[in-house]
């Protein structure tokens, strides 16, 4: 096994280069955004940023009808108000998340500048202030500008939802306006299916990272890492479709449409790009067969699960079934790719022990029951002469119990007091169960006082 420092250096250097290659011409802005994120003193900032950009990607993909209906053409007289409600919910959540990522001092400065811009009577001065903000010189300005546009679209959607019906053309026009708002953002333009972000995209398995590190072929390592990053990002997105009894929000339709779109892109990558990027003068090795097998498994499940809106949604079980099927197929694809890296790896080794505690970490023992012992009603038993030592076979470990004391404020009751015993797992493990069960009325530590 390699030293921990060497593993960390490999992961940092390798994934930094990999994600920079996937970001193409926007790498300069994204590097500045990464420095800005690191400087924020906000709890959970990476998860907030992931959910925000997941919803922005979902809004973009939600208006591609193939992600909603597959190859089926929706009826022309369909009412699209429910889909507009899902869009409105995703926009509202995005506004809320974007507000969390701007520190209070910077937020106040941006709000004041926006207020001044709207209050100026001179159009030249107002245009000059607006142009400065639209330049998006910092990530804060870019995020504030994006949020202002989303708030405006949210207000428009609120009024459109008051209509008696929403035709397909209205739905698509709303989508075009929102997509324009997203793609003019310099720092928060939604990434494509195989474009990754260093702030939150991860391969969530130490075993897989070790398998990638041990690969000698750099091209093959990058090719497999891209496919695994895409798969783990889809799994992470599906966590935002909650299981029962947590109720579904309307925006789960946006998330499921996004995952379906990105899994289609992953299929194309596994079938064509993975063998091509892994090719060497000696051939492609097992990359082609592993890519085809993983892609085939995802394609089979997407074929089994109907598109989100191809059938009327009458029960939440329909969405739960889609989530579970997509999760299972993605995990199986990851297992196939992992097995190509290391024959000892597979779906079972990577995912089936998710609920088993990791080896080497302490496991918190459950708190034991409260032992209830009767207190003598008369103080004579506590102040009398000491008696001979109790010879019960389990008395010795029971004497290690903490002394029983009354509550400092007397209360009415039957004279019984609850005492939590053996909070320490080591002490509790050393006491036989019979001694704990027989502690009621048999051992009175106070007699020895």
Long-range contacts (C-beta under 8 A, 24 or more apart in sequence): 2-213, 7-209, 7-210, 7-213, 10-213, 11-209, 11-213, 14-212, 14-213, 14-221, 14-225, 15-198, 15-225, 16-198, 18-196, 18-222, 18-225, 18-226, 18-229, 19-196, 19-197, 19-198, 19-201, 21-222, 22-194, 22-195, 22-196, 22-226, 23-191, 23-195, 23-196, 24-195, 26-189, 29-186, 29-187, 30-187, 30-197, 30-198, 32-139, 32-187, 33-139, 33-187, 33-188, 33-199, 34-198, 34-199, 36-138, 36-139, 36-140, 37-139, 37-199, 40-101, 40-103, 41-103, 42-100, 42-101, 42-103, 45-101, 46-199, 46-200, 47-200, 48-97, 48-100, 48-101, 49-101, 49-197, 49-199, 49-200, 50-199, 50-200, 50-236, 51-93, 51-97, 51-240, 52-94, 52-97, 52-98, 52-101, 52-188, 53-188, 53-190, 53-191, 53-197, 54-237, 54-240, 54-255, 54-258, 55-90, 55-93, 55-94, 55-97, 55-251, 55-254, 55-255, 56-94, 56-182, 56-188, 56-190, 57-190, 57-191, 57-258, 58-90, 58-251, 58-254, 58-255, 58-257, 58-258, 59-87, 59-90, 59-91, 59-94, 59-178, 59-179, 59-182, 59-190, 59-254, 60-178, 60-179, 60-182, 60-190, 61-257, 61-258, 61-261, 61-262, 62-86, 62-87, 62-90, 62-175, 62-253, 62-254, 62-257, 62-258, 63-171, 63-172, 63-174, 63-175, 63-176, 63-178, 63-179, 64-257, 64-261, 67-257, 67-258, 67-260, 67-261, 67-307, 67-308, 68-257, 68-307, 68-308, 68-309, 68-310, 69-307, 69-309, 69-310, 70-306, 70-307, 70-310, 72-307, 72-310, 74-168, 74-309, 76-168, 78-168, 79-165, 79-166, 79-167, 80-166, 80-167, 80-168, 80-170, 80-171, 81-161, 81-163, 81-165, 81-166, 82-250, 83-171, 83-253, 83-309, 84-157, 84-160, 84-161, 84-166, 84-170, 84-171, 84-174, 85-161, 85-250, 86-250, 86-251, 86-253, 86-254, 87-157, 87-174, 87-175, 87-178, 87-254, 88-154, 88-157, 88-158, 88-161, 88-250, 89-249, 89-250, 89-251, 89-254, 90-250, 90-251, 90-254, 91-150, 91-153, 91-154, 91-157, 91-178, 92-154, 93-249, 93-251, 94-150, 95-147, 95-150, 95-151, 95-154, 98-143, 98-146, 98-147, 98-150, 99-147, 101-143, 102-140, 102-143, 102-144, 106-140, 107-144, 110-140, 110-141, 110-144, 114-144, 114-148, 136-185, 136-186, 136-187, 139-187, 139-188, 142-185, 142-186, 142-187, 142-188, 143-187, 143-188, 145-185, 146-181, 146-182, 146-185, 146-188, 149-181, 150-181, 153-177, 153-178, 153-181, 192-265, 193-230, 193-261, 193-262, 193-265, 193-266, 194-226, 194-230, 194-265, 194-266, 194-269, 196-226, 196-229, 196-233, 201-229, 201-232, 201-233, 202-229, 202-232, 203-228, 203-229, 203-232, 204-232, 204-235, 204-236, 205-338, 205-350, 207-338, 207-342, 207-345, 207-349, 207-350, 208-334, 208-338, 208-341, 208-345, 208-350, 211-338, 211-341, 211-342, 211-345, 212-341, 214-342, 215-341, 217-278, 217-280, 219-277, 219-278, 219-279, 219-280, 220-277, 220-278, 220-280, 220-285, 220-287, 222-277, 223-273, 223-274, 223-277, 223-278, 223-287, 224-274, 224-278, 224-287, 224-337, 224-340, 224-341, 226-269, 226-273, 226-277, 227-266, 227-269, 227-270, 227-274, 227-291, 227-294, 227-337, 228-334, 228-337, 230-262, 230-265, 230-266, 230-269, 231-266, 231-330, 231-333, 231-334, 231-337, 232-334, 233-262, 234-259, 234-262, 234-263, 234-266, 234-326, 234-330, 235-327, 235-330, 235-331, 235-334, 237-262, 238-323, 238-326, 238-327, 238-330, 241-319, 241-320, 241-323, 243-320, 243-323, 244-316, 244-320, 247-316, 248-316, 248-319, 252-319, 253-308, 253-309, 253-319, 256-308, 256-319, 256-322, 256-323, 256-326, 257-308, 259-326, 260-302, 260-307, 260-308, 260-326, 263-298, 263-302, 263-326, 263-329, 263-330, 264-302, 266-295, 266-298, 266-333, 267-295, 267-298, 267-299, 267-302, 268-295, 270-294, 270-295, 270-298, 270-333, 271-295, 286-340, 287-340, 289-340, 290-336, 290-337, 290-339, 290-340, 291-337, 293-336, 294-332, 294-333, 294-334, 294-336, 294-337, 295-333, 297-329, 297-332, 297-333, 297-336, 298-329, 298-330, 298-333, 300-329, 301-325, 301-326, 301-328, 301-329, 302-326, 302-329, 365-425, 365-428, 367-420, 367-423, 368-420, 368-421, 368-422, 368-428, 368-436, 370-418, 370-419, 370-420, 370-421, 371-401, 371-418, 371-419, 371-420, 371-421, 371-436, 371-439, 371-440, 372-416, 372-417, 372-418, 372-419, 372-440, 373-404, 373-416, 373-417, 373-419, 373-439, 373-440, 373-441, 373-444, 374-415, 374-416, 374-440, 374-441, 375-404, 375-406, 375-415, 375-416, 375-417, 376-415, 376-444, 376-446, 377-415, 381-444, 381-446, 381-447, 382-446, 382-447, 382-449, 384-447, 386-447, 386-448, 387-447, 387-448, 390-442, 390-443, 392-438, 392-442, 392-443, 394-432, 394-434, 394-435, 394-438, 395-435, 395-442, 395-443, 397-430, 397-431, 397-432, 397-435, 398-431, 398-435, 398-436, 398-438, 398-439, 398-442, 398-443, 399-443, 399-445, 400-427, 400-430, 400-431, 401-439, 401-443, 401-445, 403-445, 403-446, 404-445, 404-446
